[in-house]
């Protein structure tokens, strides 16, 4: 008899359950090689533990030896408190994960670890409930989302980064690192603090201490935008380095380059420099408790302050000097002024021309010459000719 294996796994949605306490489970329709279809329920913490065990079973395919050989998909780690919002937003990543998992080489997709995890359990058919507590609430994926899992909005897929230097944590919410540590990035914040996981440890780490495994990812740092985006300073900061700016709360500035280490290049009038992004808020945007909490933290260290000759940040990452920022910014501002003056001059010329046209005296119509007597006699009627003669 042929061994059982999975042909397809479809994510149907999730359930909000209230016994023994409130929690969420994902609903999967598992299609087997014998053409049977089974409905199973799994918590995300279970799925993540399954994922970690799978990576340990196949270290080459999980990229532990060489990241170029990784074919096992990434999966974000559970959050400290998984609520309905995170459960819902994670569906896209989870659907994509299941699709990729089933299509891996048979030694992985058909191994006992995979097969046993997706088999029906007793609590799948008869979940433990309490008649005194309200029934589970079901949230199904939209039909359109099932057709194309790539269209479902999900969180950032986990990426593995390497620590380029030792980092000592300064608060309980942070995580200490040793140079060479491989961490999974769960969340990338524009503030320059990233939430990472290393084995059983989790915490915030300065992005400046991390580098991607394969090489500097230039696509992560967009090109400077010298037109600038308008931001409001939410917290004052006094410059420590020469290329930083000192600003007061309430100042309006323009952001021209958003860097991953949380230090953005900004422009105040014609002066450019670095400023902690966590102390800025986009003009017109409402404040949130999360942003307020971040602004109470200290600014993350800058990449330029970390000394490590082996870091690929120093070898391959494109770096722009402060002088280049300043020169290009001034050039942009000047071109904007020139353009403004050009349009202003053009408008003045049009107005002046219109005024001249309006003030110019209008030409009087010419008086036609009186017809000769012979012409009148040739063209007039008989009665007119008698009157003339």
Number of C-alpha atoms within 10 A of each C-alpha: 3 6 9 14 20 21 17 16 22 18 23 20 21 23 21 18 18 16 17 10 8 10 16 23 19 23 21 20 17 20 18 17 13 12 10 10 15 16 19 21 21 17 15 20 14 12 18 15 13 14 19 14 12 18 19 12 13 15 15 17 21 21 16 16 11 13 14 13 13 17 15 22 19 21 22 20 22 17 15 7 7 13 13 14 8 14 22 18 14 21 23 21 22 24 24 20 18 16 16 16 19 18 14 15 12 10 9 19 19 20 14 14 15 18 16 13 14 22 15 14 14 10 10 15 12 8 11 10 14 11 7 7 12 11 13 15 12 15 14 15 16 11 9 10 16 18 10 12 20 13 11 21 14 19 17 15 18 20 16 20 20 20 22 24 18 14 16 11 15 10 11 9 11 20 20 17 21 14 14 13 14 22 22 21 25 24 20 16 17 18 25 24 25 23 21 26 22 15 9 5 11 21 19 23 26 25 27 25 24 26 19 15 17 13 13 18 14 11 7 10 15 11 12 17 14 19 13 16 15 17 21 20 22 21 17 15 17 11 14 9 10 9 14 20 20 12 18 13 13 13 14 19 21 21 26 22 21 20 21 23 26 27 26 23 25 28 26 14 11 9 12 24 23 24 25 27 26 27 25 25 18 17 14 9 9 8 11 8 8 8 15 13 10 15 18 11 13 11 21 20 18 18 19 11 9 14 11 15 10 10 20 16 21 15 12 12 14 12 9 9 10 16 12 10 21 17 13 14 23 18 13 15 16 12 12 13 12 12 12 12 12 12 12 12 12 12 12 12 12 12 12 12 12 11 11 11 11 10 9 8 8 8 6 6 6 6 6 6 6 7 8 8 9 8 9 14 15 10 10 10 10 10 8 12 13 9 7 9 6
